[in-house]
Amino acid sequence: MPVLSMVQRLKALYIPLFILIAWIIGSGFGFWNPYIIPPPAKVLASGKQLIVSGILFKHAAVSLYRVFAGFAIALLLALPLGILIGMNRRWVRYTEPMLEFIRHIPPLATIPMLILWFGIDETSKLTIIVLATFFPIYLNTVNGIIHCDPKLLEVGRSFGFSRGRLFWRIILPAILPYILIGMRLGLGYSWRSLIGAELIAAAAGIGYMILDAEQLSRPDIIVVGILTIGILGSVIDHAFFRLTRHFTPWGGDEAKHGWG
């Protein structure tokens, strides 16, 4: 690894290290109530205990299963619909009003109704994830087709490509960066929405662990849960980012951030 790249990576640790040092010093000198902000040593001990006992892995596994299951369902729904609407834009006038209406409803706002319909089992939480994940994938897919280079399409037509061959040979490679960025955004949204759902209606998962710790007055476990959420979310996002870079090296800056 080049020295410059290593230095740039180390710079990303400055702020976390500063926060950790301030946390240690503040806890040591009693600048705040340890019940409100538990000392790092207590958080570390609780995290170790949760890992050794397997409790943390159990809740993390439940949350990860829900995330990936809900994400897979959303992908199976959003990707074909996005391609269908993008390839047949005259259908937009029929689908856009309803989809825009649903898109502006926060998924967590539907939890009371979903609990009435499905109870607190997996169906309600998977529905929350699907609602949160669907639109980033759908919108980025449609956006990719709309912004497909018309010159490439013209070249394909001049070679006599059929509509199907035009899609597979030209449109799909062009929109793949958009699709992957939409999937990356959708994974982030699904993770955040799941934790919110688990805080309200769940019997297992990291969100449930945090809520249970709050009821037991264990802020150290709450902090462990929050740190676990951040670490797992960052690992998933980074892995998907590397996957996107690997499979779509031709993807330009226009697909770097995507539509959320």
C-alpha positions as CSV (number, residue, x, y, z in Angstrom):
1,M,0.0,0.0,0.0
2,P,1.4,3.5,-0.9
3,V,2.6,5.6,2.0
4,L,0.2,8.5,0.9
5,S,-2.8,6.1,0.9
6,M,-1.8,4.8,4.4
7,V,-1.6,8.4,5.7
8,Q,-5.0,9.3,4.2
9,R,-6.5,6.2,5.9
10,L,-4.9,7.2,9.3
11,K,-6.5,10.7,9.0
12,A,-9.9,9.0,9.2
13,L,-9.0,7.9,12.7
14,Y,-8.3,11.3,14.1
15,I,-11.8,12.2,15.1
16,P,-12.7,8.8,16.6
17,L,-9.5,8.8,18.6
18,F,-10.2,12.3,19.8
19,I,-13.7,11.3,20.9
20,L,-12.4,8.2,22.6
21,I,-9.7,10.1,24.5
22,A,-12.3,12.8,25.6
23,W,-14.6,10.0,26.7
24,I,-11.8,8.3,28.8
25,I,-10.7,11.6,30.3
26,G,-14.2,12.9,31.0
27,S,-15.2,9.6,32.6
28,G,-12.0,9.5,34.7
29,F,-12.5,13.0,36.1
30,G,-16.3,12.6,36.6
31,F,-17.3,15.3,34.1
32,W,-20.7,13.6,33.6
33,N,-23.0,11.2,35.3
34,P,-21.8,7.6,34.6
35,Y,-25.4,6.5,34.4
36,I,-25.9,8.8,31.4
37,I,-22.5,8.2,29.7
38,P,-21.0,5.0,31.1
39,P,-17.1,4.8,31.2
40,P,-15.3,3.0,28.3
41,A,-14.0,0.3,30.7
42,K,-17.6,-0.7,31.7
43,V,-18.7,-0.7,28.0
44,L,-15.8,-2.8,27.1
45,A,-16.5,-5.3,29.9
46,S,-20.1,-5.5,28.9
47,G,-19.3,-6.0,25.3
48,K,-16.9,-8.8,26.2
49,Q,-19.5,-10.5,28.3
50,L,-22.1,-10.3,25.6
51,I,-19.7,-11.7,23.1
52,V,-18.5,-14.6,25.3
53,S,-22.1,-15.5,26.3
54,G,-23.1,-15.4,22.6
55,I,-25.9,-13.0,23.3
56,L,-24.5,-10.3,21.0
57,F,-24.0,-12.8,18.1
58,K,-27.5,-14.1,18.5
59,H,-29.1,-10.7,18.3
60,A,-26.8,-9.6,15.4
61,A,-27.6,-12.7,13.5
62,V,-31.3,-12.1,13.8
63,S,-31.0,-8.5,12.6
64,L,-28.7,-9.5,9.7
65,Y,-31.1,-12.2,8.6
66,R,-34.0,-9.7,8.6
67,V,-32.0,-7.1,6.7
68,F,-30.8,-9.4,3.9
69,A,-34.2,-11.2,3.6
70,G,-36.1,-7.9,3.3
71,F,-33.4,-6.5,1.0
72,A,-33.8,-9.5,-1.3
73,I,-37.6,-9.2,-1.5
74,A,-37.3,-5.4,-2.2
75,L,-34.7,-6.1,-5.0
76,L,-37.0,-8.7,-6.6
77,L,-39.8,-6.2,-6.6
78,A,-38.0,-2.9,-7.4
79,L,-35.5,-4.0,-10.1
80,P,-38.0,-5.5,-12.6
81,L,-40.5,-2.7,-12.0
82,G,-37.7,-0.1,-12.5
83,I,-36.6,-1.7,-15.7
84,L,-40.2,-2.0,-16.9
85,I,-41.1,1.6,-16.2
86,G,-37.8,2.9,-17.6
87,M,-38.2,1.0,-20.8
88,N,-41.8,2.1,-21.2
89,R,-41.9,5.7,-20.0
90,R,-45.5,6.2,-21.1
91,W,-46.5,4.1,-18.0
92,V,-44.9,6.7,-15.7
93,R,-48.1,8.8,-15.7
94,Y,-50.0,5.8,-14.3
95,T,-47.5,4.7,-11.7
96,E,-45.6,7.8,-10.5
97,P,-48.4,9.5,-8.5
98,M,-49.0,6.4,-6.3
99,L,-45.4,5.5,-5.9
100,E,-44.5,9.1,-5.0
101,F,-47.3,9.1,-2.4
102,I,-45.9,5.9,-0.8
103,R,-42.3,7.1,-1.1
104,H,-43.0,10.1,1.1
105,I,-44.5,8.1,3.9
106,P,-41.8,7.1,6.5
107,P,-41.8,3.3,6.8
108,L,-41.7,3.5,10.6
109,A,-45.0,5.4,10.5
110,T,-46.7,2.3,9.2
111,I,-45.6,0.1,12.2
112,P,-48.8,0.5,14.2
113,M,-50.9,-0.6,11.2
114,L,-48.5,-3.5,10.3
115,I,-48.6,-4.7,13.9
116,L,-52.4,-4.8,13.7
117,W,-52.2,-6.8,10.5
118,F,-49.3,-9.1,11.1
119,G,-48.5,-8.9,14.8
120,I,-44.9,-8.6,15.9
121,D,-43.6,-11.6,13.9
122,E,-41.2,-11.4,11.0
123,T,-43.7,-10.3,8.4
124,S,-44.2,-6.8,9.9
125,K,-40.4,-6.2,10.1
126,L,-39.7,-7.5,6.6
127,T,-42.4,-5.2,5.3
128,I,-40.8,-2.2,6.9
129,I,-37.5,-3.1,5.3
130,V,-39.1,-3.6,1.9
131,L,-40.8,-0.2,2.1
132,A,-37.5,1.4,3.1
133,T,-35.4,-0.4,0.5
134,F,-37.7,-0.4,-2.5
135,F,-37.4,3.2,-3.7
136,P,-33.6,3.7,-3.8
137,I,-33.3,0.6,-6.1
138,Y,-36.3,1.5,-8.2
139,L,-35.4,5.2,-8.6
140,N,-31.8,4.5,-9.5
141,T,-32.8,1.9,-12.0
142,V,-35.2,4.2,-13.8
143,N,-32.7,7.1,-13.5
144,G,-30.0,4.9,-15.2
145,I,-32.2,4.0,-18.1
146,I,-33.3,7.6,-18.6
147,H,-29.7,8.7,-18.7
148,C,-28.4,6.0,-20.9
149,D,-26.2,7.5,-23.7
150,P,-28.5,8.0,-26.7
151,K,-25.5,7.8,-29.0
152,L,-24.9,4.2,-27.8
153,L,-28.6,3.4,-28.4
154,E,-28.4,4.9,-31.9
155,V,-25.3,2.7,-32.7
156,G,-27.2,-0.4,-31.5
157,R,-30.2,0.5,-33.7
158,S,-28.0,1.1,-36.7
159,F,-26.6,-2.5,-36.3
160,G,-30.2,-3.8,-36.3
161,F,-30.4,-4.7,-32.6
162,S,-33.8,-5.9,-31.5
163,R,-35.3,-4.3,-28.4
164,G,-34.2,-7.2,-26.2
165,R,-30.7,-7.3,-27.6
166,L,-30.5,-3.5,-27.2
167,F,-31.3,-3.9,-23.5
168,W,-28.9,-6.8,-22.8
169,R,-25.9,-5.5,-24.8
170,I,-26.1,-1.7,-24.2
171,I,-28.7,-0.6,-21.7
172,L,-28.0,-3.1,-18.9
173,P,-24.2,-2.5,-18.8
174,A,-24.9,1.2,-18.8
175,I,-27.3,1.1,-15.9
176,L,-25.5,-1.5,-13.8
177,P,-23.6,1.2,-11.8
178,Y,-26.9,2.9,-11.0
179,I,-28.5,-0.4,-9.9
180,L,-25.5,-1.2,-7.6
181,I,-25.6,2.3,-6.1
182,G,-29.3,1.9,-5.5
183,M,-28.7,-1.4,-3.9
184,R,-26.0,0.1,-1.7
185,L,-28.4,2.9,-0.6
186,G,-31.1,0.4,-0.1
187,L,-29.0,-1.7,2.2
188,G,-28.3,1.3,4.4
189,Y,-31.9,2.3,4.5
190,S,-33.0,-1.3,5.3
191,W,-30.5,-1.5,8.2
192,R,-31.7,1.8,9.8
193,S,-35.4,1.0,9.3
194,L,-35.0,-2.5,10.8
195,I,-33.4,-1.1,14.0
196,G,-36.2,1.3,14.4
197,A,-38.7,-1.5,13.9
198,E,-36.9,-3.7,16.5
199,L,-37.0,-0.9,19.0
200,I,-40.8,-0.9,18.8
201,A,-41.9,-4.4,18.0
202,A,-39.5,-7.3,18.3
203,A,-38.5,-10.2,20.6
204,A,-34.9,-10.5,19.3
205,G,-32.4,-8.4,17.4
206,I,-30.0,-5.5,18.2
207,G,-32.8,-3.0,18.4
208,Y,-34.6,-5.3,20.9
209,M,-31.4,-5.7,22.9
210,I,-31.0,-1.9,23.2
211,L,-34.7,-1.5,24.3
212,D,-34.3,-4.3,26.8
213,A,-31.1,-2.7,28.2
214,E,-32.9,0.7,28.5
215,Q,-35.7,-1.0,30.6
216,L,-33.0,-2.7,32.8
217,S,-31.2,0.6,33.2
218,R,-28.0,-0.7,31.5
219,P,-26.6,2.2,29.5
220,D,-23.4,0.3,28.9
221,I,-25.3,-2.4,26.9
222,I,-27.1,0.4,25.0
223,V,-23.7,1.8,24.0
224,V,-22.5,-1.7,23.0
225,G,-25.6,-2.1,20.8
226,I,-25.1,1.3,19.2
227,L,-21.5,0.6,18.4
228,T,-22.5,-2.8,17.0
229,I,-25.0,-1.1,14.7
230,G,-22.4,1.3,13.5
231,I,-19.7,-1.3,12.9
232,L,-21.9,-3.8,11.1
233,G,-23.5,-1.0,9.0
234,S,-20.1,0.3,8.0
235,V,-18.7,-3.1,7.1
236,I,-21.8,-3.9,4.9
237,D,-21.6,-0.5,3.2
238,H,-17.8,-0.8,2.6
239,A,-18.1,-4.3,1.3
240,F,-20.8,-3.3,-1.1
241,F,-18.8,-0.2,-2.2
242,R,-15.9,-2.4,-3.0
243,L,-18.2,-4.8,-4.9
244,T,-19.5,-1.9,-6.9
245,R,-16.1,-0.7,-7.8
246,H,-15.0,-4.2,-8.8
247,F,-17.9,-5.1,-11.1
248,T,-18.5,-1.6,-12.6
249,P,-15.1,-0.1,-13.2
250,W,-16.6,1.8,-16.1
251,G,-19.1,3.5,-13.8
252,G,-18.5,7.3,-13.9
253,D,-19.0,10.0,-11.3
254,E,-22.6,10.4,-12.4
255,A,-23.4,7.1,-10.6
256,K,-21.2,7.8,-7.5
257,H,-24.0,8.8,-5.1
258,G,-27.2,7.7,-6.7
259,W,-30.7,8.7,-5.9
260,G,-32.2,8.1,-2.5
